[in-house]
Amino acid sequence: MNANMHGRFFAATKRRPLCLLALALLTLPLRALAAPLPGLVGLIPEAATAELALEGRAVRSGFGTAAPALLPRHPAAETIRAALATEPRTVLVEAIFLYGRPAPTDGAAEFRTLYGLLRAVSSLEGIEYWSESRKTMRTFYAESYRIDGPETRRRLPDEALGPGPLPSEEAIFVFQRDLSFGANVYRYAFRALPGAIALESSNLTRMSYGLVPVLGPDKLRVRLLVIPAAEGILFYVASAADAASVPGLKAKLESSFANRAEALFRWFSRSLSSAAR
């Protein structure tokens, strides 16, 4: 997304202005660290502090076995770190965003809301991302919905959360038609962890860029980590791909993954703002 569009998005949201978040990051009193929710200062990786304070986001990319640079300083991030240390890949794009809001009066209720929003995969249908190659906004998912299995692919509605504790782990199958990579089936795995929600998606079908096959099954893994804090919510995305050796493909994936991560954050932000009304 270009700078003007990015600025308009953050200006249009109903979150606390980023200047106040910058002040919170730079002058957070020690008493905030003892709050029921952790303080942002203890969660934000040093590499992202300045960018998050000024822009509300930070992006890093690496090729080959480059180590992640933007993982939040939270125990839930260590599972992602361990997975990335062993998976073969050609490109890794990380993005971390900050959704600003006052400390919630009911942290457990907010956590449950966040989990439910991430499971609502049909709401991803129609979201847009900034296409660097076309220099315009483009539909990310033309179709997105839960299915009964990768073979039968019968459409199912989003499943509402039932009463009782959140599941510690669950997985669903999802069909998504992406205007760049075509129609594919994914496995979405959700985990409700202490103080964080993790989502990992992996492709179950071969993905093509136009007519060119670029990613075999299970060669694209997108990991989300949502961490509520006292002063806001951290939204982390790591997209790791083991792509075919196609000239120029790495650069295309790098740009695409970064802009798609921002599209996911905009979806998350709108969904959360709507749920708060």
C-alpha positions as CSV (number, residue, x, y, z in Angstrom):
1,M,0.0,0.0,0.0
2,N,1.4,3.4,-0.9
3,A,2.0,6.0,1.8
4,N,-1.0,8.1,1.2
5,M,-3.4,5.2,1.3
6,H,-1.7,3.8,4.4
7,G,-2.1,7.2,6.1
8,R,-5.8,7.5,5.2
9,F,-6.4,4.0,6.6
10,F,-4.9,4.8,10.0
11,A,-6.6,8.2,10.1
12,A,-10.0,6.6,9.4
13,T,-9.9,4.0,12.1
14,K,-11.4,4.7,15.5
15,R,-8.3,3.7,17.4
16,R,-6.3,6.0,19.7
17,P,-4.1,8.2,17.6
18,L,-0.7,6.8,16.9
19,C,1.0,9.9,18.4
20,L,-0.4,8.8,21.7
21,L,0.8,5.3,21.1
22,A,4.2,6.6,20.4
23,L,4.2,8.4,23.7
24,A,3.1,5.2,25.4
25,L,5.9,3.3,23.9
26,L,8.5,5.9,24.9
27,T,7.3,6.8,28.3
28,L,5.4,3.8,29.6
29,P,5.6,3.8,33.4
30,L,6.8,0.7,35.2
31,R,3.4,0.2,36.8
32,A,1.9,-0.7,33.5
33,L,4.1,-3.8,33.4
34,A,2.3,-5.1,36.5
35,A,-1.2,-4.8,34.8
36,P,-3.3,-7.9,34.2
37,L,-2.4,-7.6,30.5
38,P,1.3,-7.2,29.6
39,G,2.7,-3.8,28.6
40,L,3.7,-3.2,25.1
41,V,7.3,-2.3,25.9
42,G,7.9,-5.9,27.1
43,L,6.3,-7.4,24.0
44,I,7.6,-5.4,21.0
45,P,10.9,-6.6,19.5
46,E,13.6,-4.0,19.6
47,A,13.9,-4.0,15.8
48,A,10.3,-2.8,15.5
49,T,10.0,-0.2,18.3
50,A,10.6,3.0,16.4
51,E,8.5,2.0,13.3
52,L,5.6,0.8,15.4
53,A,5.6,4.1,17.4
54,L,5.7,6.2,14.3
55,E,3.7,4.2,11.7
56,G,1.9,1.5,13.6
57,R,3.6,-1.2,11.6
58,A,7.0,-2.7,10.7
59,V,8.0,-5.1,7.9
60,R,11.1,-7.3,7.3
61,S,11.9,-9.8,4.7
62,G,14.6,-12.4,4.3
63,F,15.7,-15.1,1.9
64,G,16.8,-18.6,2.5
65,T,17.3,-19.4,6.1
66,A,17.3,-15.9,7.4
67,A,16.1,-15.8,11.0
68,P,12.9,-14.0,11.9
69,A,13.5,-10.4,13.2
70,L,10.1,-9.2,14.3
71,L,8.7,-12.0,16.5
72,P,7.1,-10.5,19.6
73,R,8.8,-11.1,22.9
74,H,6.1,-13.5,24.2
75,P,6.3,-17.3,25.0
76,A,3.7,-18.0,22.2
77,A,6.2,-16.7,19.6
78,E,8.7,-19.5,20.4
79,T,6.6,-22.1,18.6
80,I,6.9,-20.0,15.4
81,R,10.6,-19.5,16.0
82,A,11.1,-23.2,16.3
83,A,9.1,-24.0,13.2
84,L,10.9,-21.4,11.1
85,A,14.3,-22.8,12.3
86,T,13.6,-26.2,10.7
87,E,11.4,-25.5,7.7
88,P,13.0,-25.2,4.2
89,R,12.0,-21.9,2.6
90,T,13.1,-19.5,-0.1
91,V,11.5,-16.3,1.3
92,L,10.2,-15.1,4.7
93,V,8.2,-11.9,5.1
94,E,7.3,-10.7,8.6
95,A,5.0,-7.8,9.5
96,I,3.9,-6.6,12.9
97,F,1.1,-4.1,13.5
98,L,-0.4,-2.3,16.5
99,Y,-4.1,-1.9,17.0
100,G,-4.4,0.9,19.6
101,R,-7.2,0.8,22.2
102,P,-7.6,1.5,26.0
103,A,-7.1,-1.4,28.3
104,P,-10.3,-3.5,28.2
105,T,-12.6,-3.8,31.2
106,D,-13.0,-7.5,30.5
107,G,-9.9,-9.1,29.1
108,A,-11.4,-12.5,28.9
109,A,-14.4,-11.3,26.9
110,E,-12.1,-9.5,24.5
111,F,-9.9,-12.6,24.1
112,R,-13.0,-14.6,23.2
113,T,-14.0,-11.9,20.7
114,L,-10.6,-12.0,19.0
115,Y,-10.7,-15.7,18.7
116,G,-14.1,-15.7,17.1
117,L,-13.1,-13.0,14.6
118,L,-10.2,-15.0,13.4
119,R,-12.4,-18.1,12.9
120,A,-14.8,-16.1,10.7
121,V,-13.1,-17.0,7.4
122,S,-16.0,-16.0,5.2
123,S,-15.5,-12.4,6.3
124,L,-12.2,-12.5,4.4
125,E,-14.1,-12.6,1.1
126,G,-13.8,-9.4,-0.8
127,I,-10.9,-7.8,1.2
128,E,-8.4,-5.9,-0.9
129,Y,-4.6,-5.4,-0.9
130,W,-2.3,-3.0,-2.6
131,S,-0.9,-4.6,-5.8
132,E,2.6,-3.2,-6.4
133,S,2.8,-4.5,-9.9
134,R,-0.6,-2.9,-10.9
135,K,-0.3,0.2,-8.6
136,T,-3.9,-0.2,-7.5
137,M,-6.0,-1.9,-4.9
138,R,-6.9,-5.4,-5.9
139,T,-9.2,-8.1,-4.4
140,F,-7.3,-10.5,-2.2
141,Y,-9.9,-13.3,-1.8
142,A,-12.8,-13.4,-4.3
143,E,-14.1,-16.3,-2.4
144,S,-13.4,-17.6,1.1
145,Y,-15.4,-20.1,3.1
146,R,-15.1,-23.1,5.3
147,I,-15.5,-26.6,3.7
148,D,-16.1,-30.1,5.0
149,G,-12.9,-31.5,3.6
150,P,-10.2,-31.1,0.9
151,E,-11.7,-33.7,-1.4
152,T,-15.5,-33.0,-1.2
153,R,-15.2,-29.3,-0.7
154,R,-18.8,-28.8,0.4
155,R,-19.4,-25.3,1.6
156,L,-20.1,-24.8,5.3
157,P,-21.0,-21.6,7.2
158,D,-18.7,-20.1,9.7
159,E,-19.1,-22.0,13.0
160,A,-20.2,-19.8,15.9
161,L,-18.3,-20.2,19.2
162,G,-20.2,-22.3,21.7
163,P,-20.4,-21.7,25.4
164,G,-17.6,-22.8,27.7
165,P,-13.8,-22.6,27.4
166,L,-12.1,-22.0,24.1
167,P,-10.6,-25.0,22.5
168,S,-6.8,-25.2,23.1
169,E,-6.4,-26.3,19.5
170,E,-8.7,-26.9,16.5
171,A,-8.4,-27.1,12.7
172,I,-10.7,-26.4,9.8
173,F,-10.5,-26.7,6.0
174,V,-10.9,-23.5,4.0
175,F,-11.5,-22.9,0.3
176,Q,-10.2,-19.6,-1.0
177,R,-10.0,-18.2,-4.5
178,D,-7.2,-15.7,-4.8
179,L,-7.0,-13.5,-7.9
180,S,-3.2,-14.0,-8.0
181,F,-2.8,-17.7,-7.0
182,G,-6.1,-19.1,-8.1
183,A,-8.5,-21.4,-6.2
184,N,-6.9,-23.4,-3.4
185,V,-7.7,-25.4,-0.3
186,Y,-6.0,-24.6,3.0
187,R,-5.8,-26.0,6.5
188,Y,-6.4,-23.4,9.2
189,A,-5.1,-24.4,12.7
190,F,-6.1,-22.2,15.7
191,R,-4.6,-22.3,19.2
192,A,-5.8,-20.4,22.2
193,L,-2.6,-20.0,24.2
194,P,-2.0,-18.2,27.5
195,G,-2.2,-14.5,26.6
196,A,-2.2,-15.0,22.8
197,I,-4.1,-16.5,19.9
198,A,-2.2,-18.3,17.1
199,L,-3.4,-19.1,13.6
200,E,-1.4,-21.1,11.0
201,S,-2.6,-21.7,7.5
202,S,-1.0,-24.1,5.0
203,N,-1.9,-24.8,1.4
204,L,-3.1,-28.3,0.6
205,T,-3.2,-27.8,-3.2
206,R,-0.6,-26.7,-5.7
207,M,-0.5,-22.9,-6.2
208,S,0.1,-21.2,-9.5
209,Y,0.9,-17.6,-10.4
210,G,-1.0,-17.2,-13.6
211,L,-0.2,-20.4,-15.5
212,V,3.1,-21.0,-13.8
213,P,3.1,-23.5,-10.8
214,V,5.1,-21.8,-8.0
215,L,4.2,-23.5,-4.7
216,G,3.6,-27.2,-4.1
217,P,1.3,-28.5,-1.4
218,D,2.4,-27.4,2.1
219,K,5.0,-25.0,0.7
220,L,3.2,-21.8,1.9
221,R,2.7,-21.3,5.6
222,V,1.2,-18.1,7.0
223,R,1.3,-17.7,10.8
224,L,-0.6,-15.1,12.7
225,L,-0.1,-14.2,16.3
226,V,-2.5,-11.9,18.1
227,I,-1.4,-10.7,21.6
228,P,-3.6,-8.4,23.7
229,A,-1.6,-5.9,25.7
230,A,-2.6,-3.2,28.2
231,E,-2.2,-0.4,25.6
232,G,-3.3,-2.2,22.4
233,I,-3.2,-5.4,20.5
234,L,-0.1,-6.7,18.6
235,F,-0.9,-8.4,15.3
236,Y,2.0,-10.4,13.9
237,V,2.2,-12.1,10.5
238,A,4.9,-14.4,9.1
239,S,4.6,-15.7,5.6
240,A,7.1,-18.4,4.7
241,A,7.3,-19.9,1.2
242,D,9.4,-22.6,-0.4
243,A,8.9,-21.5,-3.9
244,A,9.9,-22.8,-7.3
245,S,13.0,-21.3,-8.9
246,V,11.3,-18.8,-11.3
247,P,13.1,-15.6,-12.4
248,G,11.8,-12.6,-10.5
249,L,9.5,-14.7,-8.3
250,K,11.2,-14.0,-5.0
251,A,10.8,-10.2,-5.4
252,K,7.1,-10.6,-6.4
253,L,6.4,-12.8,-3.3
254,E,8.2,-10.4,-1.0
255,S,6.1,-7.5,-2.1
256,S,2.9,-9.5,-2.3
257,F,3.3,-11.0,1.2
258,A,4.0,-7.7,2.8
259,N,0.9,-6.0,1.2
260,R,-1.3,-9.0,2.0
261,A,-0.2,-9.0,5.6
262,E,-1.4,-5.4,5.8
263,A,-4.7,-6.4,4.1
264,L,-5.2,-9.0,6.9
265,F,-4.5,-6.4,9.5
266,R,-7.1,-4.0,8.0
267,W,-9.6,-6.9,7.9
268,F,-8.8,-7.6,11.6
269,S,-9.1,-4.0,12.6
270,R,-12.4,-3.4,10.8
271,S,-13.8,-6.6,12.3
272,L,-12.8,-5.7,15.8
273,S,-14.1,-2.1,15.4
274,S,-17.4,-3.5,14.2
275,A,-17.6,-6.0,17.1
276,A,-17.0,-3.1,19.6
277,R,-20.0,-1.1,18.4
